[in-house]
Amino acid sequence: MVVAVIPTDTAPGRAELRGVSDVARRLGWTLEIIDTALVDNGLASFRPLLERANGIIVRQNDPLRDGMLASLGIPLVGIDLKITGKRWYDPIDKERVKALWVATRCDHRKVAEAAADELLATGRRCFAFVPMLLRHPWTWKRGDAFMAHIRAAGADARLYRPHTEWGWVEERVLLAKWLAALPRPFGVFAGNDMLAKFTLDACHSAGLVVPGDAAIIGADDDESLCLTATPSLSSVRIDFEGAARRAAEALDALIGKPRPAKTKIIHFGILGVARRGSTRQDIPGEDPRIAAGLDFIALHYADPFMGVRDVAMAMGTGRRQAERLFAALGKSIHTHIEEARIACAKKLLRSGATPVGEVARLSGFTSETYFSRLFHSRTGHAPLAFRRSNYDLK
């Protein structure tokens, strides 16, 4: 039996739970889930369950605070690890991390560089980073990498410095004033989707038009935040689900074995960028129906049963009218769907050793044979050859 201690109140947590559950089904585990979003008084009441576990998977550092999980002597794997940084407010987190047998960490540099590249592609020359009000280390890791990447491209990079730690209402007024003073048009990377929505609200209150005056991108691809915003928010798609699968597979290799002398760190990266209204520049006449169709494709390309008719319904038109609208982009709806799936496959092939059949499935293809044939026709390489020539060793 394996116990997963994962909150489901955030998009990353839900993605990680999907990844763990996928491995559990494949390996035949009995999986018990403790949803810490619903637990108010710590894990003490779950100790009898945890003591019977063969392994424990835990999201981030918070459940490690009281030391109980570490004291059980059971293989303990962490997902989306947060390690102490020089700006972190809690200096003893590093000791808690040592209790883990294996931990995954997000490659914040890749997240930041993907956001920077998306904004640079809009042709702007001034860019800004908006960090978390509370001094989380991932905020500054992303911020430092973003600023460095923008400056390396010869553009103007600016950093917003929060005035408060929890004063969201007060801070939004100050951020709006700061954004209004930037040379237009400019681009903003907010550390995650919550901050992107916060920045979008600040732009609206300052009378700034998005994406005309300000292009905005977040990270995590939390649909509940990105799709309810106006315009919809672009976001870097972090591979939380893949990180959880790798963590669960690492745990399986440790069950029944002695604890390693040192915590093994596994890094995980991104799946690409979900481009939406807040950065999109390619819609002729800014027709909102085309934007709705592109947003729908960006969100649902991995569904193998999603097709042109579904896109048309999302656009609020018939199929013929949808195709006529997309003709202004120079590509059919079907081509846009295939390109989104091929782009996802490229990211998966670059990032690790995921089997080709699994790459096909995760990218929205029902047939590995068709995927391989289409991939070759679009890229000039078979999937495995593409991986060998493009594998990211960083």
Beta strands, then each sheet from edge to edge (+ up, - down):
strand 1: 2-5
strand 2: 31-34
strand 3: 55-59
strand 4: 76-79
strand 5: 102-106
strand 6: 126-130
strand 7: 156-159
strand 8: 186-190
strand 9: 214-219
strand 10: 234-238
strand 11: 264-268
strand 12: 270-274
sheet 1: 2+ 1+ 3+ 4+ 5+ 11+
sheet 2: 7+ 6+ 8+ 9+ 10+ 12-
end
